[in-house]
Amino acid sequence: DEDMVPESAYYENSMYPVLSKYFPAFVGARPVNSWAGGYNYSPDRIPFVYLECGVLVVNGASGSGIMKADAMGRIADALYRGEPEAELFGGKKIPSTTLSIKDRDVEVESVGI
């Protein structure tokens, strides 16, 4: 799709300085493939956070991701540390597998932003 052309300045001026500061492996790195404008929605419109084969996956928060980022980060942290539960803001605890593919336990999101 011709409308999905990313702006290289966004990577160079916004993402690259932060990535290279925190992750030395990004020093001098430039994308070889890129896209923009695509949204990642799961069938239930809820993000995925899971650990599979040693890979921690956190994705699918398109659109309203900023509102879900704290909870996603807390769940990812619990999975990384091998904790069976994640403590969300306000002290509520949920199973750290709640947003996984295999043990998913969510309702379909009916309000999308």
C-alpha positions in Angstrom: 0.0 0.0 0.0 1.5 3.3 -1.1 0.0 5.1 2.0 2.0 2.9 4.3 5.4 4.5 3.7 7.2 5.4 6.9 9.1 8.6 7.4 12.8 7.9 7.9 13.2 11.0 10.0 10.9 9.5 12.6 13.4 6.6 13.2 16.5 8.9 12.8 15.3 11.7 15.1 12.9 10.0 17.5 13.6 6.3 17.8 17.3 5.9 17.0 18.7 8.3 19.7 16.8 6.5 22.5 17.5 3.0 21.2 21.2 3.6 20.8 21.5 5.2 24.2 19.9 2.3 26.0 20.9 -0.6 23.7 24.5 -0.4 22.4 23.7 -3.0 19.7 21.6 -0.2 18.0 24.6 2.1 17.5 24.9 2.6 13.8 21.9 0.4 13.0 19.5 1.5 10.3 16.3 -0.3 9.2 16.5 -2.5 6.1 12.7 -3.0 6.0 10.0 -0.7 7.5 6.3 0.1 7.2 3.9 2.4 8.7 0.1 2.8 9.2 -0.6 -0.8 9.9 -2.6 -1.7 13.0 -2.1 -4.9 14.9 -5.4 -6.1 16.3 -6.0 -9.5 17.9 -9.4 -11.2 17.3 -10.6 -9.9 20.7 -8.9 -6.5 20.3 -6.8 -7.2 23.5 -3.0 -7.2 23.3 -0.8 -10.3 23.5 1.8 -10.7 26.2 3.5 -14.1 26.5 6.7 -16.0 26.8 7.3 -18.7 24.3 10.5 -20.6 23.5 12.5 -18.0 25.4 11.1 -15.1 23.6 9.0 -12.5 25.4 6.3 -11.2 23.1 4.5 -7.9 23.8 2.3 -6.6 21.0 -1.1 -5.8 19.6 -1.8 -2.5 21.5 -2.6 -0.5 18.4 -4.8 2.6 18.9 -5.4 2.5 22.6 -1.9 1.1 23.5 -0.9 4.1 25.7 -3.8 3.2 28.0 -2.8 -0.4 28.2 1.0 0.0 28.3 1.4 0.0 32.1 -0.5 -3.3 32.5 1.3 -4.8 29.6 4.7 -3.8 31.0 3.8 -5.2 34.5 2.6 -8.5 32.9 5.8 -8.7 30.8 7.9 -8.1 33.9 6.2 -10.9 35.8 6.7 -13.3 32.9 10.3 -12.3 32.6 10.9 -12.9 36.3 9.0 -16.2 36.2 6.2 -15.0 38.5 2.8 -16.7 38.3 1.0 -13.4 38.9 1.4 -9.8 37.9 0.4 -6.9 40.1 -1.4 -4.2 38.2 -1.7 -0.6 39.2 -3.8 -0.3 42.3 -2.7 -3.7 43.6 -4.9 -6.0 41.6 -3.2 -9.3 40.9 -3.9 -11.4 37.8 -2.3 -14.5 36.3 0.8 -13.6 34.3 -0.6 -15.8 31.5 -3.9 -13.8 31.1 -2.8 -12.2 27.8 -1.1 -15.3 26.4 -2.2 -17.3 23.4 -2.5 -20.6 25.1 -4.0 -19.6 28.5 -5.8 -16.4 27.4 -8.5 -15.2 29.8 -10.0 -12.0 28.5 -13.3 -10.6 27.3 -13.7 -9.2 23.9 -13.1 -5.4 24.0 -16.3 -3.7 22.9 -15.0 -0.1 23.1 -12.3 0.8 20.7 -10.5 4.1 20.4 
